[in-house]
Amino acid sequence: MEDVVAHPQVNQASSWLLRAKAFLDDARRLRPGPARDELREVARVLREIARLETQSGFATDLDGSGDS
């Protein structure tokens, strides 16, 4: 039953990662410059959000208080 609690958090993290991939794909189409750098930075932040969300989900499951 605990797997059911962790699964939505993994899906949410996957959603952040898919968004990050889309930003990187857009950045690759641009020439080097500020616009490209901005898209790459957004992708980096989205990947960090996914990483933090995944970690917080595992920490919640480990202490047994994972109600979300």
Number of C-alpha atoms within 10 A of each C-alpha: 5 10 8 8 16 18 12 13 19 18 13 14 23 16 14 21 20 16 16 23 17 14 20 19 14 13 20 13 9 13 10 10 9 10 12 17 15 13 20 20 16 15 23 17 14 21 20 16 15 23 17 13 17 19 15 14 20 17 13 16 17 11 8 10 9 15 8 10
